[in-house]
């Protein structure tokens, strides 16, 4: 019959004829314990089936050493890459991640935040859902002084930190590039304007039109969920227009690629008939033919900086108290918009 008794550091210490405090420090790689002794402690602990009691440790430290993450959806290349950046940092500092997705629902986001709060996370990293309007559901965290760092899709709130790019500037640059390539009717396929990323890209689009002497036409704005179907639907809408656009700026690559494929099926030339630009620089942007002009959005770096900022808040090691960190983006010009080669 197997012994189900929990193995403790006292059991390991007894076997090695050393003190429990030496075992504890050896398991933590304390430099004052000789390397040879540390290796013996770890080897025997593994052999005996010792498991660190994180629950007891959490009670002592009043911390769980876990960070909650809420993202709109996990099947997004951008979000998956950002999470990879977060994991790199949290692993380095000994924190675990509990990842939850809102499925682009504000109601589900409220549930995610509540669940993570009840799981006693030390801090929260979050990118807002499409339709989140209020931020009241974060009050339970604020009231317990649990820090929050927003990334990508952010909210304005006192004491919160945000990690973003300059979406206005990026939207301006993409639209200006299309105009410089000879486009005079540029359609914008955007996301829910409640979210900062989409409202700012749209604002940049409108400003670029104005600065180049072009009038904004509300018929050339399509708001969608920016998925594959949204790109297909936008293409069908364009094909039915009496006066078609000669340029398209979409707020992500997924919808841009879907639109390109659908327009090509209908016999249109890209970029000859319609130039198309996307956003995010996802791998698919270099698979579609012609390759897609897009904005390089540093997702991994955003994840790393968001996680580092949160851990610095938890450990009170912030050098500067910043409310917003703005990272650099880059316009990557490819064949889908090059009409003036």
TORKOL-4160 file (C-alpha; in steps of 0.2 Angstrom, whole numbers, padded with zeros to 4 digits, m for minus):
341
<pt num="1" X="0000" Y="0000" Z="0000"/>
<pt num="2" X="0007" Y="0017" Z="m0005"/>
<pt num="3" X="0011" Y="0030" Z="0009"/>
<pt num="4" X="0000" Y="0045" Z="0006"/>
<pt num="5" X="0008" Y="0055" Z="0020"/>
<pt num="6" X="0013" Y="0072" Z="0015"/>
<pt num="7" X="0032" Y="0073" Z="0014"/>
<pt num="8" X="0039" Y="0089" Z="0022"/>
<pt num="9" X="0056" Y="0098" Z="0023"/>
<pt num="10" X="0057" Y="0090" Z="0041"/>
<pt num="11" X="0057" Y="0073" Z="0033"/>
<pt num="12" X="0071" Y="0078" Z="0020"/>
<pt num="13" X="0081" Y="0085" Z="0034"/>
<pt num="14" X="0080" Y="0070" Z="0045"/>
<pt num="15" X="0086" Y="0059" Z="0031"/>
<pt num="16" X="0101" Y="0070" Z="0027"/>
<pt num="17" X="0105" Y="0074" Z="0046"/>
<pt num="18" X="0104" Y="0093" Z="0043"/>
<pt num="19" X="0092" Y="0106" Z="0049"/>
<pt num="20" X="0075" Y="0110" Z="0041"/>
<pt num="21" X="0081" Y="0128" Z="0038"/>
<pt num="22" X="0095" Y="0122" Z="0028"/>
<pt num="23" X="0084" Y="0111" Z="0018"/>
<pt num="24" X="0072" Y="0126" Z="0015"/>
<pt num="25" X="0086" Y="0137" Z="0010"/>
<pt num="26" X="0094" Y="0124" Z="m0001"/>
<pt num="27" X="0077" Y="0121" Z="m0011"/>
<pt num="28" X="0077" Y="0140" Z="m0014"/>
<pt num="29" X="0095" Y="0140" Z="m0020"/>
<pt num="30" X="0101" Y="0151" Z="m0006"/>
<pt num="31" X="0119" Y="0156" Z="m0010"/>
<pt num="32" X="0125" Y="0153" Z="0008"/>
<pt num="33" X="0121" Y="0134" Z="0006"/>
<pt num="34" X="0135" Y="0125" Z="m0004"/>
<pt num="35" X="0131" Y="0119" Z="m0021"/>
<pt num="36" X="0135" Y="0101" Z="m0017"/>
<pt num="37" X="0123" Y="0102" Z="m0002"/>
<pt num="38" X="0109" Y="0110" Z="m0013"/>
<pt num="39" X="0110" Y="0097" Z="m0026"/>
<pt num="40" X="0109" Y="0083" Z="m0013"/>
<pt num="41" X="0094" Y="0092" Z="m0005"/>
<pt num="42" X="0085" Y="0093" Z="m0022"/>
<pt num="43" X="0089" Y="0076" Z="m0027"/>
<pt num="44" X="0082" Y="0068" Z="m0011"/>
<pt num="45" X="0067" Y="0079" Z="m0011"/>
<pt num="46" X="0063" Y="0073" Z="m0028"/>
<pt num="47" X="0065" Y="0055" Z="m0024"/>
<pt num="48" X="0054" Y="0057" Z="m0008"/>
<pt num="49" X="0041" Y="0066" Z="m0018"/>
<pt num="50" X="0042" Y="0082" Z="m0009"/>
<pt num="51" X="0030" Y="0096" Z="m0015"/>
<pt num="52" X="0031" Y="0114" Z="m0010"/>
<pt num="53" X="0016" Y="0119" Z="0000"/>
<pt num="54" X="0011" Y="0135" Z="m0009"/>
<pt num="55" X="m0005" Y="0137" Z="0001"/>
<pt num="56" X="0005" Y="0138" Z="0017"/>
<pt num="57" X="0018" Y="0149" Z="0009"/>
<pt num="58" X="0004" Y="0160" Z="0003"/>
<pt num="59" X="m0004" Y="0162" Z="0020"/>
<pt num="60" X="0013" Y="0167" Z="0027"/>
<pt num="61" X="0017" Y="0180" Z="0014"/>
<pt num="62" X="m0001" Y="0185" Z="0012"/>
<pt num="63" X="0002" Y="0182" Z="m0007"/>
<pt num="64" X="m0002" Y="0168" Z="m0019"/>
<pt num="65" X="0012" Y="0173" Z="m0031"/>
<pt num="66" X="m0001" Y="0171" Z="m0046"/>
<pt num="67" X="m0006" Y="0185" Z="m0058"/>
<pt num="68" X="m0023" Y="0185" Z="m0067"/>
<pt num="69" X="m0024" Y="0188" Z="m0086"/>
<pt num="70" X="m0040" Y="0193" Z="m0095"/>
<pt num="71" X="m0040" Y="0193" Z="m0114"/>
<pt num="72" X="m0054" Y="0196" Z="m0126"/>
<pt num="73" X="m0050" Y="0179" Z="m0135"/>
<pt num="74" X="m0036" Y="0166" Z="m0134"/>
<pt num="75" X="m0037" Y="0162" Z="m0153"/>
<pt num="76" X="m0029" Y="0179" Z="m0157"/>
<pt num="77" X="m0011" Y="0179" Z="m0164"/>
<pt num="78" X="m0009" Y="0196" Z="m0155"/>
<pt num="79" X="m0015" Y="0190" Z="m0138"/>
<pt num="80" X="m0006" Y="0173" Z="m0139"/>
<pt num="81" X="0010" Y="0182" Z="m0142"/>
<pt num="82" X="0007" Y="0195" Z="m0128"/>
<pt num="83" X="0004" Y="0181" Z="m0116"/>
<pt num="84" X="0020" Y="0172" Z="m0121"/>
<pt num="85" X="0029" Y="0189" Z="m0117"/>
<pt num="86" X="0020" Y="0189" Z="m0100"/>
<pt num="87" X="0025" Y="0171" Z="m0096"/>
<pt num="88" X="0043" Y="0174" Z="m0100"/>
<pt num="89" X="0043" Y="0188" Z="m0086"/>
<pt num="90" X="0032" Y="0179" Z="m0073"/>
<pt num="91" X="0042" Y="0163" Z="m0075"/>
<pt num="92" X="0058" Y="0173" Z="m0072"/>
<pt num="93" X="0051" Y="0181" Z="m0056"/>
<pt num="94" X="0042" Y="0165" Z="m0049"/>
<pt num="95" X="0024" Y="0170" Z="m0053"/>
<pt num="96" X="0011" Y="0159" Z="m0060"/>
<pt num="97" X="m0002" Y="0165" Z="m0073"/>
<pt num="98" X="m0021" Y="0161" Z="m0072"/>
<pt num="99" X="m0028" Y="0165" Z="m0090"/>
<pt num="100" X="m0046" Y="0169" Z="m0093"/>
<pt num="101" X="m0055" Y="0175" Z="m0109"/>
<pt num="102" X="m0070" Y="0186" Z="m0110"/>
<pt num="103" X="m0075" Y="0180" Z="m0127"/>
<pt num="104" X="m0077" Y="0198" Z="m0132"/>
<pt num="105" X="m0092" Y="0200" Z="m0120"/>
<pt num="106" X="m0092" Y="0213" Z="m0106"/>
<pt num="107" X="m0104" Y="0202" Z="m0096"/>
<pt num="108" X="m0091" Y="0188" Z="m0097"/>
<pt num="109" X="m0077" Y="0200" Z="m0093"/>
<pt num="110" X="m0086" Y="0204" Z="m0076"/>
<pt num="111" X="m0087" Y="0186" Z="m0072"/>
<pt num="112" X="m0068" Y="0183" Z="m0076"/>
<pt num="113" X="m0063" Y="0197" Z="m0065"/>
<pt num="114" X="m0074" Y="0191" Z="m0051"/>
<pt num="115" X="m0067" Y="0173" Z="m0053"/>
<pt num="116" X="m0049" Y="0179" Z="m0053"/>
<pt num="117" X="m0052" Y="0190" Z="m0037"/>
<pt num="118" X="m0059" Y="0175" Z="m0028"/>
<pt num="119" X="m0044" Y="0165" Z="m0033"/>
<pt num="120" X="m0034" Y="0178" Z="m0024"/>
<pt num="121" X="m0023" Y="0184" Z="m0038"/>
<pt num="122" X="m0010" Y="0196" Z="m0033"/>
<pt num="123" X="m0013" Y="0208" Z="m0048"/>
<pt num="124" X="m0022" Y="0208" Z="m0064"/>
<pt num="125" X="m0017" Y="0211" Z="m0083"/>
<pt num="126" X="m0032" Y="0214" Z="m0094"/>
<pt num="127" X="m0037" Y="0219" Z="m0112"/>
<pt num="128" X="m0055" Y="0225" Z="m0113"/>
<pt num="129" X="m0069" Y="0216" Z="m0122"/>
<pt num="130" X="m0077" Y="0224" Z="m0137"/>
<pt num="131" X="m0093" Y="0230" Z="m0128"/>
<pt num="132" X="m0086" Y="0234" Z="m0111"/>
<pt num="133" X="m0094" Y="0251" Z="m0106"/>
<pt num="134" X="m0091" Y="0253" Z="m0087"/>
<pt num="135" X="m0077" Y="0249" Z="m0076"/>
<pt num="136" X="m0086" Y="0246" Z="m0060"/>
<pt num="137" X="m0082" Y="0228" Z="m0059"/>
<pt num="138" X="m0063" Y="0233" Z="m0056"/>
<pt num="139" X="m0068" Y="0241" Z="m0039"/>
<pt num="140" X="m0067" Y="0225" Z="m0030"/>
<pt num="141" X="m0048" Y="0224" Z="m0034"/>
<pt num="142" X="m0046" Y="0243" Z="m0031"/>
<pt num="143" X="m0054" Y="0242" Z="m0014"/>
<pt num="144" X="m0041" Y="0228" Z="m0009"/>
<pt num="145" X="m0026" Y="0238" Z="m0017"/>
<pt num="146" X="m0024" Y="0224" Z="m0030"/>
<pt num="147" X="m0015" Y="0232" Z="m0045"/>
<pt num="148" X="m0021" Y="0232" Z="m0062"/>
<pt num="149" X="m0011" Y="0235" Z="m0078"/>
<pt num="150" X="m0021" Y="0237" Z="m0094"/>
<pt num="151" X="m0013" Y="0233" Z="m0111"/>
<pt num="152" X="m0019" Y="0236" Z="m0129"/>
<pt num="153" X="m0037" Y="0239" Z="m0126"/>
<pt num="154" X="m0037" Y="0250" Z="m0111"/>
<pt num="155" X="m0048" Y="0260" Z="m0099"/>
<pt num="156" X="m0045" Y="0277" Z="m0091"/>
<pt num="157" X="m0045" Y="0275" Z="m0072"/>
<pt num="158" X="m0035" Y="0283" Z="m0057"/>
<pt num="159" X="m0020" Y="0273" Z="m0052"/>
<pt num="160" X="m0020" Y="0261" Z="m0067"/>
<pt num="161" X="m0006" Y="0259" Z="m0079"/>
<pt num="162" X="m0008" Y="0256" Z="m0097"/>
<pt num="163" X="0004" Y="0248" Z="m0111"/>
<pt num="164" X="m0001" Y="0253" Z="m0128"/>
<pt num="165" X="0005" Y="0260" Z="m0145"/>
<pt num="166" X="0001" Y="0276" Z="m0153"/>
<pt num="167" X="m0015" Y="0270" Z="m0162"/>
<pt num="168" X="m0019" Y="0287" Z="m0169"/>
<pt num="169" X="m0002" Y="0289" Z="m0177"/>
<pt num="170" X="m0002" Y="0272" Z="m0184"/>
<pt num="171" X="m0020" Y="0274" Z="m0192"/>
<pt num="172" X="m0014" Y="0291" Z="m0199"/>
<pt num="173" X="0002" Y="0283" Z="m0206"/>
<pt num="174" X="m0007" Y="0269" Z="m0215"/>
<pt num="175" X="m0021" Y="0280" Z="m0222"/>
<pt num="176" X="m0008" Y="0293" Z="m0228"/>
<pt num="177" X="0002" Y="0279" Z="m0237"/>
<pt num="178" X="m0014" Y="0273" Z="m0246"/>
<pt num="179" X="m0017" Y="0291" Z="m0252"/>
<pt num="180" X="0001" Y="0293" Z="m0257"/>
<pt num="181" X="m0001" Y="0278" Z="m0268"/>
<pt num="182" X="m0015" Y="0287" Z="m0277"/>
<pt num="183" X="m0030" Y="0281" Z="m0267"/>
<pt num="184" X="m0044" Y="0294" Z="m0266"/>
<pt num="185" X="m0058" Y="0284" Z="m0259"/>
<pt num="186" X="m0051" Y="0275" Z="m0244"/>
<pt num="187" X="m0063" Y="0264" Z="m0234"/>
<pt num="188" X="m0060" Y="0260" Z="m0216"/>
<pt num="189" X="m0065" Y="0243" Z="m0209"/>
<pt num="190" X="m0064" Y="0246" Z="m0190"/>
<pt num="191" X="m0069" Y="0238" Z="m0174"/>
<pt num="192" X="m0081" Y="0244" Z="m0160"/>
<pt num="193" X="m0077" Y="0262" Z="m0157"/>
<pt num="194" X="m0079" Y="0260" Z="m0138"/>
<pt num="195" X="m0062" Y="0253" Z="m0138"/>
<pt num="196" X="m0047" Y="0265" Z="m0138"/>
<pt num="197" X="m0037" Y="0255" Z="m0151"/>
<pt num="198" X="m0051" Y="0256" Z="m0164"/>
<pt num="199" X="m0057" Y="0274" Z="m0160"/>
<pt num="200" X="m0039" Y="0280" Z="m0161"/>
<pt num="201" X="m0036" Y="0271" Z="m0178"/>
<pt num="202" X="m0052" Y="0278" Z="m0185"/>
<pt num="203" X="m0047" Y="0296" Z="m0178"/>
<pt num="204" X="m0030" Y="0294" Z="m0187"/>
<pt num="205" X="m0039" Y="0289" Z="m0203"/>
<pt num="206" X="m0050" Y="0304" Z="m0203"/>
<pt num="207" X="m0036" Y="0316" Z="m0199"/>
<pt num="208" X="m0025" Y="0309" Z="m0213"/>
<pt num="209" X="m0040" Y="0312" Z="m0225"/>
<pt num="210" X="m0042" Y="0330" Z="m0220"/>
<pt num="211" X="m0023" Y="0333" Z="m0221"/>
<pt num="212" X="m0023" Y="0327" Z="m0238"/>
<pt num="213" X="m0038" Y="0337" Z="m0244"/>
<pt num="214" X="m0050" Y="0322" Z="m0245"/>
<pt num="215" X="m0068" Y="0323" Z="m0237"/>
<pt num="216" X="m0073" Y="0310" Z="m0225"/>
<pt num="217" X="m0088" Y="0299" Z="m0231"/>
<pt num="218" X="m0098" Y="0290" Z="m0218"/>
<pt num="219" X="m0102" Y="0277" Z="m0232"/>
<pt num="220" X="m0084" Y="0272" Z="m0232"/>
<pt num="221" X="m0084" Y="0266" Z="m0213"/>
<pt num="222" X="m0089" Y="0249" Z="m0209"/>
<pt num="223" X="m0089" Y="0244" Z="m0190"/>
<pt num="224" X="m0087" Y="0225" Z="m0188"/>
<pt num="225" X="m0080" Y="0211" Z="m0176"/>
<pt num="226" X="m0064" Y="0211" Z="m0187"/>
<pt num="227" X="m0065" Y="0192" Z="m0190"/>
<pt num="228" X="m0063" Y="0182" Z="m0206"/>
<pt num="229" X="m0082" Y="0184" Z="m0210"/>
<pt num="230" X="m0081" Y="0203" Z="m0207"/>
<pt num="231" X="m0068" Y="0204" Z="m0221"/>
<pt num="232" X="m0079" Y="0193" Z="m0233"/>
<pt num="233" X="m0094" Y="0203" Z="m0229"/>
<pt num="234" X="m0085" Y="0220" Z="m0231"/>
<pt num="235" X="m0079" Y="0213" Z="m0248"/>
<pt num="236" X="m0097" Y="0209" Z="m0253"/>
<pt num="237" X="m0103" Y="0227" Z="m0248"/>
<pt num="238" X="m0089" Y="0235" Z="m0258"/>
<pt num="239" X="m0093" Y="0225" Z="m0274"/>
<pt num="240" X="m0111" Y="0231" Z="m0273"/>
<pt num="241" X="m0106" Y="0250" Z="m0272"/>
<pt num="242" X="m0109" Y="0261" Z="m0286"/>
<pt num="243" X="m0093" Y="0271" Z="m0282"/>
<pt num="244" X="m0081" Y="0258" Z="m0276"/>
<pt num="245" X="m0066" Y="0263" Z="m0264"/>
<pt num="246" X="m0049" Y="0262" Z="m0272"/>
<pt num="247" X="m0041" Y="0259" Z="m0255"/>
<pt num="248" X="m0045" Y="0249" Z="m0239"/>
<pt num="249" X="m0038" Y="0251" Z="m0222"/>
<pt num="250" X="m0043" Y="0237" Z="m0210"/>
<pt num="251" X="m0040" Y="0238" Z="m0191"/>
<pt num="252" X="m0032" Y="0220" Z="m0191"/>
<pt num="253" X="m0024" Y="0208" Z="m0203"/>
<pt num="254" X="m0037" Y="0194" Z="m0202"/>
<pt num="255" X="m0051" Y="0204" Z="m0210"/>
<pt num="256" X="m0039" Y="0212" Z="m0222"/>
<pt num="257" X="m0033" Y="0195" Z="m0229"/>
<pt num="258" X="m0051" Y="0189" Z="m0230"/>
<pt num="259" X="m0057" Y="0204" Z="m0240"/>
<pt num="260" X="m0042" Y="0202" Z="m0252"/>
<pt num="261" X="m0046" Y="0184" Z="m0255"/>
<pt num="262" X="m0065" Y="0188" Z="m0258"/>
<pt num="263" X="m0061" Y="0203" Z="m0269"/>
<pt num="264" X="m0049" Y="0193" Z="m0280"/>
<pt num="265" X="m0062" Y="0179" Z="m0282"/>
<pt num="266" X="m0073" Y="0193" Z="m0289"/>
<pt num="267" X="m0059" Y="0197" Z="m0302"/>
<pt num="268" X="m0053" Y="0213" Z="m0294"/>
<pt num="269" X="m0034" Y="0216" Z="m0294"/>
<pt num="270" X="m0025" Y="0220" Z="m0278"/>
<pt num="271" X="m0018" Y="0233" Z="m0277"/>
<pt num="272" X="m0022" Y="0239" Z="m0295"/>
<pt num="273" X="m0041" Y="0240" Z="m0292"/>
<pt num="274" X="m0041" Y="0242" Z="m0273"/>
<pt num="275" X="m0026" Y="0244" Z="m0262"/>
<pt num="276" X="m0027" Y="0235" Z="m0245"/>
<pt num="277" X="m0018" Y="0238" Z="m0229"/>
<pt num="278" X="m0020" Y="0229" Z="m0212"/>
<pt num="279" X="m0014" Y="0230" Z="m0194"/>
<pt num="280" X="m0004" Y="0219" Z="m0182"/>
<pt num="281" X="0009" Y="0211" Z="m0194"/>
<pt num="282" X="0002" Y="0193" Z="m0191"/>
<pt num="283" X="0011" Y="0179" Z="m0200"/>
<pt num="284" X="m0004" Y="0177" Z="m0212"/>
<pt num="285" X="0001" Y="0195" Z="m0219"/>
<pt num="286" X="0016" Y="0187" Z="m0228"/>
<pt num="287" X="0006" Y="0172" Z="m0234"/>
<pt num="288" X="m0008" Y="0180" Z="m0244"/>
<pt num="289" X="m0003" Y="0186" Z="m0261"/>
<pt num="290" X="0001" Y="0200" Z="m0263"/>
<pt num="291" X="0009" Y="0201" Z="m0246"/>
<pt num="292" X="m0001" Y="0213" Z="m0235"/>
<pt num="293" X="0005" Y="0231" Z="m0230"/>
<pt num="294" X="0002" Y="0232" Z="m0211"/>
<pt num="295" X="0007" Y="0240" Z="m0195"/>
<pt num="296" X="0020" Y="0230" Z="m0184"/>
<pt num="297" X="0012" Y="0229" Z="m0167"/>
<pt num="298" X="0025" Y="0223" Z="m0154"/>
<pt num="299" X="0014" Y="0211" Z="m0145"/>
<pt num="300" X="0027" Y="0201" Z="m0136"/>
<pt num="301" X="0036" Y="0217" Z="m0130"/>
<pt num="302" X="0019" Y="0224" Z="m0124"/>
<pt num="303" X="0016" Y="0207" Z="m0114"/>
<pt num="304" X="0033" Y="0208" Z="m0106"/>
<pt num="305" X="0032" Y="0226" Z="m0101"/>
<pt num="306" X="0014" Y="0225" Z="m0094"/>
<pt num="307" X="0020" Y="0210" Z="m0083"/>
<pt num="308" X="0036" Y="0218" Z="m0078"/>
<pt num="309" X="0026" Y="0234" Z="m0073"/>
<pt num="310" X="0014" Y="0224" Z="m0063"/>
<pt num="311" X="0027" Y="0214" Z="m0054"/>
<pt num="312" X="0036" Y="0231" Z="m0050"/>
<pt num="313" X="0020" Y="0237" Z="m0043"/>
<pt num="314" X="0018" Y="0222" Z="m0032"/>
<pt num="315" X="0036" Y="0223" Z="m0026"/>
<pt num="316" X="0036" Y="0242" Z="m0024"/>
<pt num="317" X="0051" Y="0243" Z="m0036"/>
<pt num="318" X="0044" Y="0256" Z="m0048"/>
<pt num="319" X="0058" Y="0268" Z="m0053"/>
<pt num="320" X="0045" Y="0280" Z="m0061"/>
<pt num="321" X="0026" Y="0281" Z="m0058"/>
<pt num="322" X="0019" Y="0281" Z="m0076"/>
<pt num="323" X="0001" Y="0280" Z="m0080"/>
<pt num="324" X="0004" Y="0275" Z="m0099"/>
<pt num="325" X="0018" Y="0267" Z="m0108"/>
<pt num="326" X="0018" Y="0270" Z="m0127"/>
<pt num="327" X="0028" Y="0257" Z="m0137"/>
<pt num="328" X="0035" Y="0260" Z="m0155"/>
<pt num="329" X="0026" Y="0253" Z="m0170"/>
<pt num="330" X="0031" Y="0252" Z="m0188"/>
<pt num="331" X="0023" Y="0254" Z="m0205"/>
<pt num="332" X="0028" Y="0239" Z="m0215"/>
<pt num="333" X="0025" Y="0242" Z="m0234"/>
<pt num="334" X="0022" Y="0227" Z="m0245"/>
<pt num="335" X="0014" Y="0223" Z="m0262"/>
<pt num="336" X="m0004" Y="0225" Z="m0257"/>
<pt num="337" X="m0003" Y="0244" Z="m0258"/>
<pt num="338" X="0011" Y="0247" Z="m0270"/>
<pt num="339" X="0003" Y="0255" Z="m0284"/>
<pt num="340" X="0017" Y="0267" Z="m0288"/>
<pt num="341" X="0032" Y="0256" Z="m0289"/>
